[in-house]
Amino acid sequence: MSALHGIRVLDLTEGIAGPIVGMFLADFGADVVKIERTTGDPARAHPGFAMWNRGKRGVVVDPSDASRIGWLRRQATGADVLLTSGPAQLAEYGLDSDEVLRRNGRLVLVEMPPYLPGRTPWAGGRESAALLAATGGQAWRQSSSSGDPVESVYPTVLYSQGLWASACTVAALVERERSGRGQRVTVSGVNGLMQLLTSGLVVDPDAEDLSTAVGLGGRHPTYTRIQAGDGVWVAVGALGRKFEGECLRVLGIADMLAEPRMGGLTDNLVLPENFAWAREKVAEAFRMKPSAEWVAALSAADIPCAVVADRRQWLDHPQVRAIGMREELDDPERGRVVMPGIPIHLSAAPGRVRGPAPLLGSDSDTVEVWEAQPAPAAAAPRPGPLHGLTVLVIGAFVATPFAGLLLAELGADVIRVEPPAGDPFRANAYAVSRGMRSLAIDLKSPAGRAAFYDVVRHADALVDGLRPGVTAALEIDYDHLSQVNPELTVASMSAYGHTGPMSGLGGVDVVIQGLCGMMRAEGGDGEPVVNTIAVNDNATAAMTALSVALGIFHRLRSGRGQHIFDSLIGTATYLQSGELTTYRGARERPTGAPDYKGPSRFDRMYPVKSGWIRVQAADDAGILEDVLADALARPEPDDAVAALNAAGIPAMRVRKIGEVIRDPRLLETEFLHLVPASHGRSFISAPGRYATFSRTGRFGPLIPPGLGEHSRAVLAEAGVAPEHIDELEATGDIVQGGPIDRKLKAAYR
């Protein structure tokens, strides 16, 4: 039985982000009914519609037809989940959100406004990845040659919003399974941006914005793409002291660490005064050999790398096929459709693509009336829908701890399990290490492993982000842990998936960007472009949070634990869903260019005298020429934007991070939290509330733990005797530390 079997969903959303939530729910067994007007979802013309709406039934509801509105109102009393862009859309169908929740106390009402709840600040009010990225700081955080803002060819922020909203929706279902009551869940476009841009928002609010004029490959010389002697570009993933030093050795330039400016530390590669010099040293060395020799040499040194590829071949890659991420189905409107598959594999309750996207209104006369939900008892508020659940997180760098942060945001007690020496990247990963407790324990030691098993007995889930084979060697893989705790959900996150020819390899975000075709698509006919945001890491963190929520929901209903798998390449494929979905006659998806500004004259960024604006007009009618010319003649971006929006042309000012974190409207929504730095009188800003839950909201800043800060407390809670904890500490099997030194390192991206 699928994890969400029996869950009934009404999906009123249009476009990309909202339908993605319905897609994931349908993939895991929910009965999803897509509600459309007689004119249909405007996104029907987009090839991605075939994927984002797969497995759903289709019903047309004309807001002017009282009988159809009555049917929809009755269905809402029997639904488990209702997906909408917000109160305004519900009102168009004659529904009121408060009344819907009053009549159906078990309903999880998911609202996904394009910007924030309330009025969207651009004309028309429809979702827009381009406008959200412009006003939210994403475009001006992207590395470039010029230092000007750069447009991405992918609507990544909408993919992020849809994925994160899916995790929040299932988390709310988990909470309902325990309390009996539903609630309102709000995941806005700004929330999607926060999840995507997390590290970019962790800054000293008094400092100047980083210069982005560092080139198309970003600001790290060994974590980028480099052109080999044969002209082929290779994505190289040497990040952290171990891999950076080994990369310099392989390139034959390790002696550069002896330079006074380097001080013997690879950390100094990314310092502003060193970066350009170091990049040229690395590039010069790489030009000495062809790409095949470098890939072989780097791979032999265990450094992740791959030749930069074209996304048009990605769904045919053997590893993509091996993990089930290539799906083909017959669509009654489009014929044979090839699309990405399901990026999460549940061993006990696997998902499956249940069919194509529905024809407009194909099931209007056949969807049965759902029986009204029983009236639930009152339920107490809680700090997060996963409050009361314990999740262990094992893994380093970005994606794994970030998954822990998101689960902590959802209210779980997340315990980060680290070796006594700590995650070698923990100082760089302040942004994604927040909200957890830290247990520093030696899992190679029999005594340490036995104590860890005591913790596992009391856990609900474990996230494993270690390299393939490590957990088995440590005897902490699913086979061992399921004997300790048969109800445990284990989510294993890897670079390339749990099966297939590359499953044993390690991998990192920037290499996956190159391998799956993202870099080539962003750069178009020019050089490959590295996305400054760790898009695959960040989205895989949300994918893992969704995996854990699905596993726990299934356990609450079945009593069974299970092993769940997701991967960076599975996520990278999902993040190109609208671009990879294809069929005969599907329109070509755009590619970018170095320092890309947008796809057309009326859909792009423009400079004005004192800044930049982003315009997104629907067509190139003659009147647009005059309106645009008038707007661009105005020296102030805000004046230009106001003129365009007043004329009905969606537009927003392009902002840097420093402007975004000072936005009063964002700040009053807990978009940002401030915590004092450990030294001096400065502060560190960090994303605040990633979602809003009406009854189980979590409030206040999330702080990263110091190494082993909670070791003794975690073991004591697991029932380990105080004298045995003393012994473990004395023998070095555990480390008890203090609070983290709250300070920020130089940005590496």
N, C-alpha and C positions, 0 to 999 in steps of 0.2 A: 504494500500500500504506500502511495506517495505521502510525503510529509504533510502536505496541506489538503489531503483528501477530505471532502466534505465542507471546505471553506467556500462560502458564496460571496462573490465580489461584484459590485457594480462599478464600472469604470467609465466616468464621465469625461475624463481628461482627453486633451488633444495634443498633437505635436510629438515631442520626444520624451521628456522626463517622466510625465505621468504615465503614459502607456508602457514605459519600461517597467514600472512597478507591477502593472497588470501582467506583463510578460513573465516576470520572474514568478509571480504567484501562480500563473497558469502552468509554467514549466514544472512546478512542484505539486501539481494536482488540484489546485483550486479551480472552481467553476467560475470563470470570469466572463461577464457579459458587458460588452462594449456598447455604450449608449451614444448615439450620434443624432444630430439634426438631419433633416431631409437633404441638406447640402453636403453632409459628411464631414469628417475630420479633414481640415485643410492639408494635413500631412499625407493624405492618401496618394498624392502625386510624388512623394519622396520614396525612393527604393527601400529605405529603411523601414517604412510602414509595414512591409511584409514580415519583418522580424519583430518589431516592437509590439505587434498585435497578433502574433501567432497564437494559436491554441485558444482563442477567445470566440465567444458567440456574439453575433451582431444584431442589435435592435435599434430601430429608428424611433425616436420620440420627438414629435413636433410640439414645441412649447405652446402652440396655439390650439392644440387638440386636448380638450379637457379629459377625455377618456384615457388618452395615453399618459397624461400627467398623473391621473389617478392610479394607473397601473404602476408607474414609477414610484409613487408615494407608497403604495402597498409593498412593492419589492424592497424598498428601503427599510421597512419594519422587519424584514426577514434576512437582510444581508448581514454578513459578518464584517465586511470591509466595504467602505464606499470611498472611491478615489475621485477627487475634484481639485480644480485649481483654486477654489475658495468660495466664500459666501456669495460673491457676485454671480458666479456660474450656477450655483445652486438656485439662486433667486430666478435666473432665467428659466429654470425648469419648475418654478413654483415651489421650491423647497427652501426651508429655513434650517440652518445648521443646528441651532439650539433645539428646535422642535423635533428634528430628525433624531437627535441624541436622546431627547426626552421620551420619544415613542419607542425607541429601540436602545435600551440601556446596555446592550452587549455589543453595540456597533463600534468598530474602530473607524472613525471618520478621518481620512488622511487628506489634508489640504496642502497643495503644492503651488503657492503663488509664484509668479515669475520673478519677483524681486523680494519684497517683504509683504506680510499681511497688510491689506489695505491697498491704497492706490499705487499702481506701477508708474514710475516717473517718466516713462517714454510714451509717445503717442501710440494709441492702439492697445497697449497693455498686454500684448502677446509675449510668450517666452522668446528670449533672444540670447543665444550664447555670445554673440558678438558684443551686444550692448552691455551685458552683464560682465563680460571679461574686461571691457573698456572702463566701466565705472568702478569695478571692484579691484583694480590693480593688477589683474593677470597680464594684460597686454603690455604694460610698462615694466613688468618684472622680467619679461623675456629677454634673454641675451641677444645682442644684435651687433652689427658693425657700426651703426650710427649713434646708438644710444636713444633712438626714438622708439615709440611703442611698436609692437609687432603683433599682427593677427595670426592666430592659429587656424589652419584649414579644418580642424576638427571641432565640433561642438562639445568639447570635453567636459565643460562645466555642467551641461545638461545631462551627459552620461553619468557624471558624478552625483548630481542631484537625484536622478532616478535610482541609482544603485543604493545610495545612502538611505533614501526614503524606503526602499525595499527592506533594508535591514531594520529600520525603525518600525515599519509596519509589522514585521514578524515578531519583533521584540514586544510590541503591544499585544499581539496575539498570545505570546508566552505569558505576559502578565495577566491577560484575561482568563487564560486557562487556570490560573491559580486564584484569582480574585472573583471571577465571574462577571466583571464589568468591563465595558469598553471605555473609550475616551477619544478626545480629539488629538490628533498628531499633526503637527505642522512642520514641514520641511520645505523651506523656501528656496528660491534661486540663490539668495545670499548664503543660506546654509550649505548648499551644494558648492558654492565658491569657497567657503571656509574649509570644507573637507578637502577640496582639491588643493588649495593654496596654503595649507596649514603652516608649513615652515616659513613661507614668505611673510606671514603675519606675525611671526615671533621676532620682534625687533626691539631695540632701544628706541622708545618713542621720541626721545630728544635728539636722536642722531639724524644726520642727513640720509636721504635715500641713496642706496648703492648705485653706482654708475653701472649701466647695463651695456655700455660700449666696450664689450670684451670679446667680440667676435661671435660667429655663428655656432661655435662649438662649446660655448660656455666658459667658465672661469677656472676649470680644473684641467691641467695639462695631461693627466693620465686617466681621466674619467670623461671621455669624450669620443669623437671620431677623428681619425688621423688618416691622411692620405699616404699610401705606400708608394714605393718606387715605380710600380706599374700603373699608377693613377687610380687604383681601386681604394675606396674608403673602407676603413676597418673601425668598428665600434670597440673600444677598449674600456674595460670596467675595473681598472686598478684603483680601488678606493680604500682608505685606511692605511696605516703605516706599513703593515705587513705586505700588502699587495702593491702599494706605491713603490716601496723600496725594491721589491722583486722585479717590478716592471722596469725601473731604471737600470737594474742589473742586466736584464735581458736585452735592453736597448744599448747596453755598453756605455752608459753615461752616469753610472752611480757615483762617479767622482764629483759630480756637481754638488753633492751634499756637503763636500768639504769646503765649498765656497763660504766665506764669512756670512753672506746674506742668508744662507740656508741653516747655519748653525747645526748641521748634522741631522736635521729633522725634516721629514717629508711634509709635515704639517705646514711648513712655510712655503710650499709650492703655490698656495692660493693667496698669499698675501698680495695686496694691490701692487706693491713695489717689485714683486718677484714674478708675477704671473706671466707677463708678456715675454720676459727673458726665458723662463722655464718652458713655456709653450714652444718657442722657436727651437730650443735645444732638443725637445722631444720630436718635433716635426722634422728637424734636420736628420736625426738618427733614423726616423721611420722611412725617409726617402731612400735609404741605402739598400733596401731589400724589397722584393715584391710581396704582395699581400699574403700569398700562400705560405711563404716562409715565416712571416711574422705571426700568422694565426697558429702555425705549428709550434713555434717557439714559445709564444705566450701561453698556449694551451698546455704545453709540457710543464710550464711553471705554475699551472693551476690558476692562471689569471683569466677570468671570463672575457671572451672576445668573439666577434662574428663579423663577417663581411656585411656591409650595409646593403640591404636588399630592397626590392620593389614590392609594395603591398599587393599588387595585382597577382602575384604568385603565392601569397601567404596562405590562403586556404588550401592550397595543394601541397604545403610542406608536410613531409612524413610525420613530424612530431605533432602538428596540428590535427592531422587525421587520427593519430594514435590515441589522443586524449579525447576524441569525440567532439572536437570543436569545429568540424565541418559538417553541416547539415544540409541535406537536399530534400525538398518536398514539392509536391504538385499543388500549385495555387490555381484556383478556378478563374482568377482574373489575369494572372501574370504568366501562367505556364510553369515550367520547371524553375524553381528558385533555389539558389545556393546561398547559404547564409551561415554566420557563426552559430555553433551549438550552445550547449549549456555549460558554463565555466565552473560549475560546482558538481562534484560527484559524491553523493551520499551512498555509502555501502549498503545500508539497511533500508533505505527509502529513496532510490534513485529517481531523479527527475527524467522527464522525456518531453520532447516537442510533440504536442498533442494534435497538431494540424496547422493548416495555413491561417493567415489572417482572414477574417470573415468578409464576404461581400457586404456592401452597404445594406443593412436591414435584413440580412439573409435568415435571421432567426426570429424576426419580429412576431411571427404567429405561432412559434413553437416553444418559446421559453415558458416554462411552467411558473405559476405564481408561488413564490417562496412562503413557507409557513412562518408566521411572525415569531420572533425570538421570545423566549420566556423572560418575564420581568426579573432582573437580577436583584440580589440584596445589595445594600450599601457596601461600599468598599473604602477602606482607609487610604489616604494619600501615601505615596512612597517616593523616595528620592531616586527615581529611575525605574523603568519597566523591568529591568533585570535585577533589581535590588533583591538581596537575599541569596543570589547565586554566586558561586566562586569559580573563577576562571584562572588557570595557570598559563603563563606565557613564557615560552622558551625560544630564544632566537635573538639575533643581533641586527645591527644596521637600522633600516627604516621600516619596511613593511610589517614585520612582526611586532615590534613595540607599538607601532601606530594602530594595529588591530587591537592591542590591549587598551590603548587610550580610548578608542571608540567604544569598546565594551564597557570601560569605566564610565564614559559619558552616558551610556545606557543604564548605569546604576550598578553594574556587577562589581563585586570585590575582586579586583584583578591583582594577582600576585606575579610579579616578574621574577622568574627564576634565572639567576646568572651564575657564572663560575666565580670563584673567590676573587679572581683578578678583574672581573667585570667585563661587560661588553666593550670591546676596544673602540667602539664608535659612540659610546654613550655621551661623551662631551659634545660631539657634533650633533647629536640627535635629541637635544633638549626639547625641541618642539613636539616630538612624537613620543616622548617617554613620560608624559604627565599622567597623573591620576592613578598610578599603580603603587602597590607596596613592593618592596624588594626583598627577596630571599637569596642570599649569596651562599651557594652550597656546592660542594665538590661531588658531582655525579659520577666521577670515575672511581671514587672511593666506595667500597661496600657499605661502610657506616653512613656516609652521606646519602647514598642511594636508598638505603633502608629508611632513613629519616624522610627522604623525599616521598617514598611510598606511603608513609603515614599521612603526608599532606594530600596526596592523590586520593586517598580513601574518603576524604571529606570534600573533594572538588566535584563540580558539575561538568566542567569542560577543560580541555587543555589545547592550547594553540602551539603547534610545533613548527618553527621556521628554521630548523637546523638543516644543514646540507644533507642530501640523500645518503643514507647509510649510517649516519652518526647516531641516531636514536637507537637503532638495533645494536650497535656496538656498545652503547651505554646501558642497554637493557631497559630503556624507557620508551620503546616503541609501542604501538597499539597492542600487539600480541601480549606483551608483558603487563602493560597498564590495565588492560581489560580483565586480567586475572586479579589484579588488586582491587579494581572497582568496575564491575560489569556494566554499570549504568553510565560510565564516563563517555562523554562525547569528545573525540580527538579530531581536531582540524589540522591537517598537515598542509602547510604552504610550501611550495617549492618553486624553482624557476621554470621548469619545463614540464611538470606534471608527474603523475605516479606511474606511468607506463610509457613505452615507446623508446626509440633509439637514443634520445637525449635525456632520458629521465634521471640518469645518474649524475648529470653535470650541474655544477653551480652556475648561477647567473645573476645579473643585477639589472636594474632599471635601464641604464643607458645602453647596454648591449641589446636588451630586448627591443628598445626603441629602434635600433638599427636593423635588427634581424627581421622584425615584423613589417617593416616598410614605413614606419612613422616618420623617421628622419628624412627619407627620400621624398615622401609626400609633402612634408613641410617646406623643403627646399626647392621642390619642382625641378626645373631644368638646371638650377644652380647647385651650389654645394649643399650636402645634407645639413639639416638644422637640428641641433639638440634642443629638445624642450627643456627649459630651465626648471620647470616643475617636474618632480619625480612622479609622473602621471601613472606609471604602472605600479610602482610601490604604493602610492597613496590609494589608488583604486583597489588594489589587491587587499589592502587593509580593510576597506569597507566590504569587499567580497568575503573576507574571512569573518567579519562581524556577522554578515548575513548567514554564512555557513553555520556558525555557532548557534545563532538564534534558531535556524531550521532544525539543527540537531537536538537542541533542548526542547523545542516544541514537540518534535516527534517522540522524544523520551517521555515527556509528560503524558502523552497519549498511549504509548506502547510499553513503557517501562524498560526500553532497550537503549543501551548506548550504541555508538557506531563510530566508524572511521570515515572522515570526510576529507576530500582532497580538493584543493584549488591551486592555481599557479599564476605566475607572472605572465606567461604566454596566453593562458586562458583569458586573463583580464585584458591583455593587450589586444586580443581578438575582439572581445566585447567592446572595447573602447573605439573600435573601428566598425561598429555594427552597421551604421548607415552607409559607410564607405565600402564595405566588403560584400554586402548583400547585393546580389546581381541576378539578372534574368534577361532573356532576349528582349531588347528594346529599352532596357533600363538606361536612364540618362547617365552620362559620365560624371563622376564626382570630381570636384576641383582639386587641384594641387596648388601649392604655394610658390614662394620664391624667397630668396634672401631678403630679409627685412620687409616681409609681405605686409601689405596694408589693407587687403580685401579683394573680393572677386570682381567688382565692377565699379563703374564711375559713381553710381548712386548707392553703392553698398560697400563702404570702405571708410578708413580713417583719413582725416584731412587736417593739415596744420592750419592754425590761425595765428594771429600775431603773438599771442601769449600762451600758446598751448596747443592741444590737439582735441578734435572731436571725432566721434564715430557716428556715421550716418547710415541708415538702413531703409532705403526706399524700396517700394514694391516694384516699380517700373521706371522707365525713363521718359515718361511723358514730358512734353515741351515745357510745361509749367515748372517742372522740377529744376530746370536749368536756371530760371530766374530766381526761384526761392533759394537754391543752393548758392548761387553767386552772391546774393544779398547776405546770406548768413556768413559766408566765408570772408566777406569784406569787413565783418565786425571784429574788432581786436580781441574782445574777451570771449573765451570759450562758452561761458554760461549764457551770454547774450546770443551767440550763434545757436546754441542748443535750444534756447527758449523760442527763437524765431522759427526754427524748423519744426519743433513739436507743435507750436501754435498753428502751423500750416498742415498738420497731420502727418508729418514725416518723422518717424522715430529717430531720435538722436540722443546721445549722451556725451558728456565731457570725458575724455580719457584721463584717468587719474593715476598718480603714483601711490605706492603704499602709504607714504607719509600723509597724503591727503585722505586716503580711505580711513585710516585709523583715527582721524579727527572729525569724521562725519557725525554730527549730533544725532541724526535719525538712526544710524547704525548703532551708535553707542547706547542709546536708550533701550535697545532690544537685547542687550548683553552680547552684542557681536564681539566684544573684546573684554578681556580681563587684564588687569594690571597687578603684578606682584613685585615687591621690592627686590632689587638685586642684592646679593650678599655683601657687596662692598660699596661704600659711598651712599649717595642719595638718589641714585638712578633707579629706573624701573625696567621691567621686561613686560612687553605686551604679548598676549597670546590669544588665539581664538577663544571665545566664550562658549555660549550654548549652541551646540551644533543642530539642535532640533528642540521643539517645544512639545511637551506632553501635558495635557490639561490637568490630569490627576496625578501623574507620576513624574513630575518635572524634577530635574536635578539643577541645583543652583550653586554658584560660587566657583572660584578658580580651581583648576586642577594643577597640582604641583608635582614635578618629577621627584622620585625618591633618590636618596643617596644609596650608594652600593651597600646592600645588606642592612639597610636602615631598620628593617622589620623582621630580620631573620629569627630572633628569639621569640618574638610575639607570634609569628606564623607557626613555628614549631609547637609552641605551647598550646595554641588553639587546636592543633592537630592531635593533642594528647601526649606529646613527647614529654617525659618527666624532666623537671628542672635540672636535676643532677646529670641527666644524659645530655641535655643541651649544653651544660657547662663543659662536659667532656668533648662534645663535638667542636666546640669553640676552641678548646685547649689544643686539640689535635689539628686544627686548621681545616676541618671538614665543613665548617660554616664560618662566615665572617659576619660579625655584628658591626655595622657602621653607623654613621651619623647622617644628618640631613645633607642634601646636595649643596654644593657651592654654586649658587645661582648666578651664572654669568654666561655670556654668549661668545662662541668662537667665530672666527672669520668665516663668512659664507663660502661654501665650496661649489655652489651652483649659481 
